[in-house]
Amino acid sequence: MKTKKILRRLFLTVLGLIVAVIVLGLGFWLIDGRSPQAYIVAHMLPQTTMEDYEKGKTDMTDKSTVEIPDGLEFPREVTQYRVGHMQVFECAAEDDSKPIVLYIHGGAYVNNFSTPHWSAMAEWAVRTGCGMVIPNYPLLFRYTVKDAFPLMMQLYCQLQGRFPAKRIAIMGDSAGGGFSLALAQEILKTDSLDQAGRLILISPWVDVTGGDDALQEYDTFLNNEVLRHVGADWAGELDPHNPIVSPLYGDMQGLPPVDLFTGTWEVFYTDIVKTYDKMKAAGVDVSLHVKKKMGHVYPLWPCPEGKEARKEIAELISKVKF
C-alpha cells in the first residue's frame, strides 16, 4: 500500500513537471513569438568573426570528398560518382513518377554539408519519394565560382540527359540557394538546355555585396562584414555583381515557379524581398514564405517552425509535374 502511494506521488510529480514545462513553453511562445526550441537554436549558432575569417583563409584543406554522417540513412540506396573532380551523391527516386531534386547546399561557399542538411534531404526523400542529387561542389579557399559553376552546369546537362527537365527541381539553402538561382538563370541562356520544373530557395544569398546592416542586431548567425569578404573571394576575378555570383542582378524572366523561404531576423531578408519583387515584375510564378522573428535557413532548424517548413517544402516538391 505504501509503495502504491509513493508511486502515485511520483507519477503526479512527474505529470506536474510535464504540465509546467508545457505551460511555460506555451507562455514563452505567446510572449516571444517563437518556440523555445527556435530561441535556443538561434542563440546556439556560432557567428563567424573577422578573426575566424582571416584564419580560415589560410586553410587549404581538400574538401572534395565527404561522407554521409554515421547513423543517418536515406530510404533508398545512395550511389556516388564524379562529374569532373566534383563528388556527387544520388538517392534514386521511388519510381518514375517522382521528381528529382538537385540540392545545392549552403555554407557560405566555404563549408561542406552539415548534419541538418543531410537530415533534411533524407526526410524529403522519405516524405515525397523524390530522387536526390547532391553535389559536393568546389569550395573556398582553394576554388572560386569559376571552378564550381561549370561543373554544376555539366551536372545539370547530364541530369537532363537522363530525366525530363520538368521533372527536376533545383533547390538550395543560403549560398546554395544563390547558386541555385544563378544556375537557373544560366540555363535560360543555354539553347541546348531546358529549364527545370521548379526552384525552391531557402534563405538564398542573392547578393554577395549586400546584407541589411539594420537587421544585423537580430541575426545571431550571419555576419555581414565577413560575408562581404567571403563573397569577394568567391567572385575571384569576376565583378561581385556578376549574376553567377549575385543572381539578384540577373534576368528573372523565364524562370520556372519559385518558392522563397526567409525569416525576418536574417540579414538576407531585405535582398530576398527584392528578389521576390523583381521576379514578380518579370512575370515569374513566385511565392514568398516569410516567418517572423526566425533566422537564417530556419527550415533546417530542429524546432517546430523548422519542422512545419520542411513539411511545406515536401508538399512543394510533390507539386513538380512533368
Secondary structure, DSSP 4 states (H G I P E B T S, - for coil): -HHHHHHHHHHHHHHHHHHHHHHHHHHHHHHHSS-HHHHHHHHHSPPP-HHHHHHHTT-----S---PPTT---SS-EEEEEETTEEEEEE--SSTTS-EEEEE--STTT----HHHHHHHHHHHHHH--EEEEEE---TTT--HHHHHHHHHHHHHHHHHHS-GGGEEEEEETHHHHHHHHHHHHHHH-TT-PPPSEEEEES----TT---GGGTTT-SS--HHHHHHHHHHHHTTS-TTSTTT-GGGS--TT---EEEEEETTSTTHHHHHHHHHHHHHTT--EEEEEETT--TTGGGSSSHHHHHHHHHHHHHHHT---
